[in-house]
Amino acid sequence: MTDVVIIGAGMSGIACARALRAAGVQVRIIDKGRGIGGRVATRRAEVAGQQVTFDHGAQYLDQNDDTATIAELGEDATNHWHLGDGTRGLVGSPEMAALPKSLARGLDITLNTRVTRLTEDGPRWTIQTDPGALTATHVIVTIPAPQLGALLGDTHPVVQRASGAVMHPCMTLMAAFDGDRPAPFSTQRDCQAVLTWIARNDTKPGRSLVYQTWVAQADPGWSAERIDANRDDIKAQMVDLLCDALGNDPAQVRHAGLQGWRYGLVQTPLGQPFVAHGTLWVGGDWCCGPKVQDAWRSGSSIATSVLETLGSSVKALGSNGL
C-alpha cells in the first residue's frame, strides 16, 4: 500500500496534497503548528474590546499565472488589494489566513505534531514525532531548507543539495492606532530603510476599520542581528521607527505586537522546483523564489514528480497539479 506523508502545511504542502488527492493518491499532511498556511498568516488581537487582525507574514500575491490559478481555486477567500502605488495584488479575505484554509479544505491534516527525525528503513520511511512514530512509503518535506538537517542529518544528499538556498530572518511589527489618525500612505517600500516595507493593513478588503492597523517588516540584515535579542526592546525600536515614518507619537499606539520569522525571506533561491532522492522530496518557496506563488509552484512540481514515480496516469495534471 502506498502511504504518502507531507511534512509542512504551508502553501507548498497544500499545493502538493491537492494535486495528489486529485489524482487519487491518499496523502496526509503533518505540521507542528496550530494552524496551516505557514507564512501566509494572520495575527488576531483585541484592542479595547475590539477584534483586529494583522497579516504579519506574506502581504499579497503578485499577478501572474500561478496567482490566477490560486485565485480560481480559492475564489471564496480572495480579493484584490490596491496598494496605493497604482498596482494591485491578490489577498486572502477577510484575512490572509483565509486563503490557505480555503485551499486546504477536505485535506487530511494533523496539526500540533512536531516531526523530530526521518529515517529510511528499506522500502519505507519511519517518521518520528513527539506523539510517536509512523511510517510512509513516500515522504515530502516542505519546511525551510535550513531545518532539513535536523530531520535527515547534515550529510544526507538532499540536505547537501538544498544548502545552496539562502534564507534570512524578518522581524515584523504589528501596530494599531485610532482610526481617525492621518495616514501619509497606504504602503511604502524602501530598501534603504530599516523598515523596508510598511503597509496599512486595514486598507485590505474585508478588514475591520475600527482601528488603523499597520504591518512593518524590517531589513533582513537588521533582523538577523536581532532575531535572538530581547523582543520587548526590538518592538520598542520598531514602534519608534514606524511612528517616525507615519508622523505619529509612540504614545498614540493602541496596540503593538512583534513576530520574528527566523526563515522569513528567501534571499537566494535554489533555482529548481524541488530536490528528490529516491522516495523523498524536499521543496518550498526557497526552491523557486520569495513569493507565495513560488511556494505553490514548488509543491505542484513535487506532486508531478511523485505521480511519475508512482506510475499514476493523470489526464490533465496541469501546472498547478489539478
QUINOR-V499888 format. One line per field, one symbol per residue. phi: phi as a letter, one per 30 degrees, with the letter a starting at -180 (. if undefined). psi: psi as a letter, one per 40 degrees, with the letter a starting at -180 (. if undefined). burial: 1 if it has 16 or more other C-alpha atoms within 10 Angstrom, else 0. Layout:
BEGIN
phi: ???
psi: ???
burial: ???
END
This chain:
BEGIN
phi: .dbcbccjcddddddddeddddcicdbbcbbdddbcjiddbbccbcbhicdbbbdccddacddadddddddddcddbbaccddjcjcbbdbdbdaddddddddcejddbcchbddcabbdcidbcccdbedlcbbadbbccbceedcdeddcjdcdeddddddddcbbdbdbcbbbbedcddbdacbbcbdccdddbbbdddddeiddcdbdcbbbcceedddddbdcdddddddddddddddddciccedddcabbbbcddbdbddbddjbdabbaicbbbaldddcldceddddddddddeeddddddidcbdbdidcib
psi: hhhhhhhhfaddddddddddddeehhihhhieieiiebegihhiihhfehhiihgebhdihihadddddddddfdefiihhheeeeiiihiiheideddddddeheihhhifhhhdihhhgbeihhhhideaiiiidhhhhfiideeddddeideidddddeeehhiiihhhhhihiieeiiheidihhheeidgdhhhhdeeiheiiedihhihhhihdddddeedeihdddddddddddddddefihdeehdihihhhhdfdhhdhideieihihbfhiiaadeddaeiddddddddddddddddddefihhdgdidef.
burial: 0001111111111111111110101111111100111111111010000001111111111100011111101110111110100000111111111111111100001100111011010001111110000011111111111101101110000110010111111111111110000000011100000110111111111011011111111111001101100010011101101110000100001011111111111111110011110011111111111111111111111111011000000000100111
END
